[in-house]
């Protein structure tokens, strides 16, 4: 399974998003010290009712928890835009 598919699977299973966009930005970081170990740079936009009532920090923690070990094995950097369905309108 490629990295984007693995990220998508974990986030869908863990956070049941109504919208999920994942961008692999790794090509923009070629030569970057953090990219030398083969892990990638990604950005996500995720809309989920799970985030209702959570602070931005708690939302990010929920995303990291859903991704689990991918944060150590496949992801070097992750930009997160996490919103509730009401915030996305």
DRENRO-241988 format. One record per atom (N, C-alpha, C): chain; x negated, y, z; atom name; residue number from 0. Coordinates in steps of 0.001 Angstrom, whole numbers, m for minus. Layout:
N
+--------+---------+---------+---------+-------+-----+
! cadena !      xx !      yy !      zz ! atomo ! num !
+--------+---------+---------+---------+-------+-----+
!      A !       X !       Y !       Z !    CA ! NUM !
...
+--------+---------+---------+---------+-------+-----+
This chain:
89
+--------+---------+---------+---------+-------+-----+
! cadena !      xx !      yy !      zz ! atomo ! num !
+--------+---------+---------+---------+-------+-----+
!      A !    m860 !   m1179 !       0 !     N !   0 !
!      A !       0 !       0 !       0 !    CA !   0 !
!      A !    m902 !    1237 !       0 !     C !   0 !
!      A !    m596 !    2199 !    m866 !     N !   1 !
!      A !   m1411 !    3404 !    m876 !    CA !   1 !
!      A !   m1084 !    4288 !     328 !     C !   1 !
!      A !   m1919 !    5265 !     570 !     N !   2 !
!      A !   m1785 !    6090 !    1776 !    CA !   2 !
!      A !    m470 !    6847 !    1851 !     C !   2 !
!      A !     m58 !    7450 !     756 !     N !   3 !
!      A !    1195 !    8213 !     770 !    CA !   3 !
!      A !    2362 !    7275 !    1068 !     C !   3 !
!      A !    2361 !    6102 !     479 !     N !   4 !
!      A !    3431 !    5129 !     736 !    CA !   4 !
!      A !    3414 !    4678 !    2191 !     C !   4 !
!      A !    2226 !    4483 !    2755 !     N !   5 !
!      A !    2117 !    4078 !    4155 !    CA !   5 !
!      A !    2620 !    5184 !    5080 !     C !   5 !
!      A !    2258 !    6425 !    4777 !     N !   6 !
!      A !    2728 !    7563 !    5573 !    CA !   6 !
!      A !    4247 !    7659 !    5487 !     C !   6 !
!      A !    4771 !    7561 !    4272 !     N !   7 !
!      A !    6226 !    7637 !    4062 !    CA !   7 !
!      A !    6948 !    6544 !    4862 !     C !   7 !
!      A !    6460 !    5340 !    4785 !     N !   8 !
!      A !    7087 !    4223 !    5481 !    CA !   8 !
!      A !    7117 !    4453 !    6991 !     C !   8 !
!      A !    6008 !    4880 !    7555 !     N !   9 !
!      A !    5953 !    5101 !    9002 !    CA !   9 !
!      A !    6880 !    6233 !    9436 !     C !   9 !
!      A !    6891 !    7328 !    8677 !     N !  10 !
!      A !    7731 !    8465 !    9059 !    CA !  10 !
!      A !    9218 !    8145 !    8882 !     C !  10 !
!      A !    9556 !    7433 !    7820 !     N !  11 !
!      A !   10958 !    7058 !    7622 !    CA !  11 !
!      A !   11428 !    6115 !    8721 !     C !  11 !
!      A !   10597 !    5156 !    9075 !     N !  12 !
!      A !   10970 !    4201 !   10126 !    CA !  12 !
!      A !   11086 !    4880 !   11485 !     C !  12 !
!      A !   10163 !    5776 !   11788 !     N !  13 !
!      A !   10105 !    6365 !   13115 !    CA !  13 !
!      A !   10979 !    7579 !   13337 !     C !  13 !
!      A !   11253 !    8347 !   12265 !     N !  14 !
!      A !   11937 !    9634 !   12454 !    CA !  14 !
!      A !   13201 !    9809 !   11628 !     C !  14 !
!      A !   13570 !    8841 !   10809 !     N !  15 !
!      A !   14785 !    8884 !    9994 !    CA !  15 !
!      A !   15032 !   10265 !    9364 !     C !  15 !
!      A !   14095 !   10755 !    8576 !     N !  16 !
!      A !   14261 !   12092 !    8002 !    CA !  16 !
!      A !   15359 !   12158 !    6944 !     C !  16 !
!      A !   15997 !   13321 !    6871 !     N !  17 !
!      A !   16941 !   13565 !    5792 !    CA !  17 !
!      A !   16197 !   14116 !    4574 !     C !  17 !
!      A !   15006 !   14626 !    4805 !     N !  18 !
!      A !   14132 !   15101 !    3733 !    CA !  18 !
!      A !   12699 !   14835 !    4149 !     C !  18 !
!      A !   11897 !   14391 !    3187 !     N !  19 !
!      A !   10488 !   14131 !    3469 !    CA !  19 !
!      A !    9682 !   14373 !    2202 !     C !  19 !
!      A !    8759 !   15304 !    2283 !     N !  20 !
!      A !    7838 !   15580 !    1185 !    CA !  20 !
!      A !    6424 !   15353 !    1707 !     C !  20 !
!      A !    5636 !   14622 !     959 !     N !  21 !
!      A !    4262 !   14334 !    1339 !    CA !  21 !
!      A !    3357 !   14718 !     172 !     C !  21 !
!      A !    2365 !   15540 !     456 !     N !  22 !
!      A !    1399 !   15922 !    m559 !    CA !  22 !
!      A !      17 !   15434 !    m145 !     C !  22 !
!      A !    m664 !   14776 !   m1074 !     N !  23 !
!      A !   m2044 !   14370 !    m854 !    CA !  23 !
!      A !   m2926 !   15511 !   m1352 !     C !  23 !
!      A !   m3522 !   16231 !    m418 !     N !  24 !
!      A !   m4356 !   17388 !    m739 !    CA !  24 !
!      A !   m5840 !   17044 !    m718 !     C !  24 !
!      A !   m6165 !   15770 !    m694 !     N !  25 !
!      A !   m7549 !   15332 !    m539 !    CA !  25 !
!      A !   m8470 !   15886 !   m1623 !     C !  25 !
!      A !   m7961 !   15981 !   m2847 !     N !  26 !
!      A !   m8790 !   16473 !   m3953 !    CA !  26 !
!      A !   m9279 !   17906 !   m3711 !     C !  26 !
!      A !   m8550 !   18665 !   m2913 !     N !  27 !
!      A !   m8930 !   20049 !   m2620 !    CA !  27 !
!      A !  m10042 !   20127 !   m1575 !     C !  27 !
!      A !  m10380 !   18986 !    m987 !     N !  28 !
!      A !  m11368 !   18967 !      91 !    CA !  28 !
!      A !  m12572 !   18092 !    m249 !     C !  28 !
!      A !  m12776 !   17832 !   m1525 !     N !  29 !
!      A !  m13922 !   17020 !   m1941 !    CA !  29 !
!      A !  m15204 !   17675 !   m1448 !     C !  29 !
!      A !  m16057 !   16873 !    m856 !     N !  30 !
!      A !  m17311 !   17393 !    m328 !    CA !  30 !
!      A !  m17220 !   17921 !    1083 !     C !  30 !
!      A !  m16020 !   18075 !    1590 !     N !  31 !
!      A !  m15798 !   18543 !    2958 !    CA !  31 !
!      A !  m16335 !   17498 !    3923 !     C !  31 !
!      A !  m16983 !   17934 !    4988 !     N !  32 !
!      A !  m17596 !   17008 !    5946 !    CA !  32 !
!      A !  m16596 !   15983 !    6469 !     C !  32 !
!      A !  m15376 !   16405 !    6732 !     N !  33 !
!      A !  m14369 !   15503 !    7265 !    CA !  33 !
!      A !  m13864 !   14491 !    6271 !     C !  33 !
!      A !  m14098 !   14724 !    4988 !     N !  34 !
!      A !  m13618 !   13810 !    3956 !    CA !  34 !
!      A !  m14652 !   12743 !    3611 !     C !  34 !
!      A !  m15842 !   12861 !    4126 !     N !  35 !
!      A !  m16918 !   11916 !    3780 !    CA !  35 !
!      A !  m16639 !   10494 !    4248 !     C !  35 !
!      A !  m15844 !   10351 !    5293 !     N !  36 !
!      A !  m15569 !    8998 !    5804 !    CA !  36 !
!      A !  m14440 !    8310 !    5041 !     C !  36 !
!      A !  m13905 !    8973 !    4021 !     N !  37 !
!      A !  m12892 !    8362 !    3181 !    CA !  37 !
!      A !  m11452 !    8631 !    3588 !     C !  37 !
!      A !  m11261 !    9258 !    4736 !     N !  38 !
!      A !   m9894 !    9584 !    5147 !    CA !  38 !
!      A !   m9421 !   10805 !    4365 !     C !  38 !
!      A !   m8110 !   10984 !    4265 !     N !  39 !
!      A !   m7554 !   12020 !    3418 !    CA !  39 !
!      A !   m6968 !   13206 !    4151 !     C !  39 !
!      A !   m6686 !   14237 !    3363 !     N !  40 !
!      A !   m6019 !   15455 !    3820 !    CA !  40 !
!      A !   m4610 !   15455 !    3233 !     C !  40 !
!      A !   m3618 !   15654 !    4085 !     N !  41 !
!      A !   m2230 !   15600 !    3644 !    CA !  41 !
!      A !   m1438 !   16760 !    4238 !     C !  41 !
!      A !    m349 !   17107 !    3562 !     N !  42 !
!      A !     614 !   18058 !    4126 !    CA !  42 !
!      A !    1988 !   17420 !    3987 !     C !  42 !
!      A !    2813 !   17649 !    5005 !     N !  43 !
!      A !    4161 !   17085 !    4972 !    CA !  43 !
!      A !    5191 !   18148 !    5353 !     C !  43 !
!      A !    6351 !   17987 !    4785 !     N !  44 !
!      A !    7546 !   18742 !    5196 !    CA !  44 !
!      A !    8553 !   17670 !    5548 !     C !  44 !
!      A !    9007 !   17701 !    6784 !     N !  45 !
!      A !    9920 !   16667 !    7256 !    CA !  45 !
!      A !   11097 !   17321 !    7971 !     C !  45 !
!      A !   12287 !   16947 !    7565 !     N !  46 !
!      A !   13525 !   17427 !    8167 !    CA !  46 !
!      A !   14168 !   16230 !    8863 !     C !  46 !
!      A !   14390 !   16354 !   10171 !     N !  47 !
!      A !   14964 !   15229 !   10912 !    CA !  47 !
!      A !   15777 !   15725 !   12099 !     C !  47 !
!      A !   16924 !   15101 !   12345 !     N !  48 !
!      A !   17701 !   15447 !   13533 !    CA !  48 !
!      A !   16984 !   15054 !   14823 !     C !  48 !
!      A !   16002 !   14180 !   14725 !     N !  49 !
!      A !   15217 !   13781 !   15894 !    CA !  49 !
!      A !   14526 !   15000 !   16526 !     C !  49 !
!      A !   14245 !   16021 !   15726 !     N !  50 !
!      A !   13534 !   17205 !   16221 !    CA !  50 !
!      A !   14425 !   18186 !   16976 !     C !  50 !
!      A !   15723 !   17957 !   16950 !     N !  51 !
!      A !   16645 !   18868 !   17629 !    CA !  51 !
!      A !   16298 !   18974 !   19114 !     C !  51 !
!      A !   16087 !   20192 !   19578 !     N !  52 !
!      A !   15775 !   20445 !   20978 !    CA !  52 !
!      A !   14308 !   20287 !   21331 !     C !  52 !
!      A !   13467 !   19899 !   20370 !     N !  53 !
!      A !   12046 !   19729 !   20637 !    CA !  53 !
!      A !   11257 !   20985 !   20263 !     C !  53 !
!      A !   10244 !   21283 !   21039 !     N !  54 !
!      A !    9341 !   22385 !   20719 !    CA !  54 !
!      A !    8500 !   22000 !   19501 !     C !  54 !
!      A !    7866 !   22980 !   18858 !     N !  55 !
!      A !    6989 !   22638 !   17732 !    CA !  55 !
!      A !    5899 !   21628 !   18119 !     C !  55 !
!      A !    5322 !   21779 !   19291 !     N !  56 !
!      A !    4291 !   20846 !   19737 !    CA !  56 !
!      A !    4860 !   19435 !   19905 !     C !  56 !
!      A !    6034 !   19330 !   20477 !     N !  57 !
!      A !    6670 !   18016 !   20655 !    CA !  57 !
!      A !    7015 !   17387 !   19305 !     C !  57 !
!      A !    7392 !   18190 !   18339 !     N !  58 !
!      A !    7679 !   17676 !   16996 !    CA !  58 !
!      A !    6413 !   17099 !   16369 !     C !  58 !
!      A !    5310 !   17826 !   16500 !     N !  59 !
!      A !    4044 !   17341 !   15957 !    CA !  59 !
!      A !    3630 !   16044 !   16646 !     C !  59 !
!      A !    3817 !   15988 !   17950 !     N !  60 !
!      A !    3485 !   14765 !   18681 !    CA !  60 !
!      A !    4337 !   13597 !   18207 !     C !  60 !
!      A !    5601 !   13852 !   17889 !     N !  61 !
!      A !    6483 !   12798 !   17383 !    CA !  61 !
!      A !    5996 !   12298 !   16023 !     C !  61 !
!      A !    5541 !   13213 !   15184 !     N !  62 !
!      A !    4996 !   12826 !   13881 !    CA !  62 !
!      A !    3742 !   11974 !   14082 !     C !  62 !
!      A !    2826 !   12440 !   14934 !     N !  63 !
!      A !    1595 !   11677 !   15193 !    CA !  63 !
!      A !    1916 !   10294 !   15751 !     C !  63 !
!      A !    2890 !   10218 !   16648 !     N !  64 !
!      A !    3269 !    8927 !   17230 !    CA !  64 !
!      A !    3819 !    7992 !   16150 !     C !  64 !
!      A !    4634 !    8530 !   15253 !     N !  65 !
!      A !    5191 !    7710 !   14179 !    CA !  65 !
!      A !    4093 !    7200 !   13241 !     C !  65 !
!      A !    3077 !    8020 !   13017 !     N !  66 !
!      A !    1988 !    7623 !   12125 !    CA !  66 !
!      A !    1032 !    6631 !   12781 !     C !  66 !
!      A !     959 !    6661 !   14093 !     N !  67 !
!      A !     145 !    5691 !   14834 !    CA !  67 !
!      A !   m1300 !    5662 !   14385 !     C !  67 !
!      A !   m1794 !    4454 !   14113 !     N !  68 !
!      A !   m3208 !    4268 !   13795 !    CA !  68 !
!      A !   m3625 !    4868 !   12459 !     C !  68 !
!      A !   m2686 !    5265 !   11611 !     N !  69 !
!      A !   m3065 !    5928 !   10361 !    CA !  69 !
!      A !   m3836 !    7219 !   10628 !     C !  69 !
!      A !   m3592 !    7817 !   11799 !     N !  70 !
!      A !   m4313 !    9045 !   12146 !    CA !  70 !
!      A !   m5812 !    8769 !   12350 !     C !  70 !
!      A !   m6177 !    7556 !   12689 !     N !  71 !
!      A !   m7587 !    7209 !   12874 !    CA !  71 !
!      A !   m8186 !    6533 !   11644 !     C !  71 !
!      A !   m7354 !    5862 !   10859 !     N !  72 !
!      A !   m7883 !    5063 !    9757 !    CA !  72 !
!      A !   m7747 !    5698 !    8378 !     C !  72 !
!      A !   m6732 !    6533 !    8166 !     N !  73 !
!      A !   m6455 !    7040 !    6823 !    CA !  73 !
!      A !   m6325 !    8555 !    6712 !     C !  73 !
!      A !   m6014 !    9229 !    7811 !     N !  74 !
!      A !   m5724 !   10657 !    7768 !    CA !  74 !
!      A !   m6788 !   11430 !    8534 !     C !  74 !
!      A !   m7447 !   12344 !    7823 !     N !  75 !
!      A !   m8409 !   13233 !    8480 !    CA !  75 !
!      A !   m7724 !   14518 !    8933 !     C !  75 !
!      A !   m6885 !   15080 !    8067 !     N !  76 !
!      A !   m6195 !   16335 !    8372 !    CA !  76 !
!      A !   m4749 !   16239 !    7918 !     C !  76 !
!      A !   m3861 !   16823 !    8729 !     N !  77 !
!      A !   m2438 !   16764 !    8432 !    CA !  77 !
!      A !   m1788 !   18101 !    8765 !     C !  77 !
!      A !   m1249 !   18758 !    7748 !     N !  78 !
!      A !    m477 !   19986 !    7947 !    CA !  78 !
!      A !     993 !   19567 !    8035 !     C !  78 !
!      A !    1668 !   20006 !    9097 !     N !  79 !
!      A !    3034 !   19555 !    9363 !    CA !  79 !
!      A !    4004 !   20727 !    9379 !     C !  79 !
!      A !    5076 !   20611 !    8613 !     N !  80 !
!      A !    6220 !   21518 !    8687 !    CA !  80 !
!      A !    7389 !   20624 !    9100 !     C !  80 !
!      A !    7743 !   20664 !   10388 !     N !  81 !
!      A !    8770 !   19789 !   10954 !    CA !  81 !
!      A !    9969 !   20635 !   11410 !     C !  81 !
!      A !   11125 !   20367 !   10838 !     N !  82 !
!      A !   12317 !   21150 !   11123 !    CA !  82 !
!      A !   13529 !   20263 !   11356 !     C !  82 !
!      A !   14547 !   20849 !   11991 !     N !  83 !
!      A !   15827 !   20179 !   12136 !    CA !  83 !
!      A !   16637 !   20464 !   10885 !     C !  83 !
!      A !   17721 !   19707 !   10652 !     N !  84 !
!      A !   18560 !   19988 !    9481 !    CA !  84 !
!      A !   19108 !   21428 !    9493 !     C !  84 !
!      A !   19463 !   21948 !   10641 !     N !  85 !
!      A !   19983 !   23332 !   10698 !    CA !  85 !
!      A !   18922 !   24345 !   10356 !     C !  85 !
!      A !   17697 !   24093 !   10724 !     N !  86 !
!      A !   16600 !   25023 !   10436 !    CA !  86 !
!      A !   16194 !   25016 !    8968 !     C !  86 !
!      A !   16571 !   24000 !    8251 !     N !  87 !
!      A !   16142 !   23878 !    6858 !    CA !  87 !
!      A !   17103 !   24533 !    5885 !     C !  87 !
!      A !   18208 !   25032 !    6390 !     N !  88 !
!      A !   19214 !   25628 !    5492 !    CA !  88 !
!      A !   18825 !   27017 !    5071 !     C !  88 !
+--------+---------+---------+---------+-------+-----+
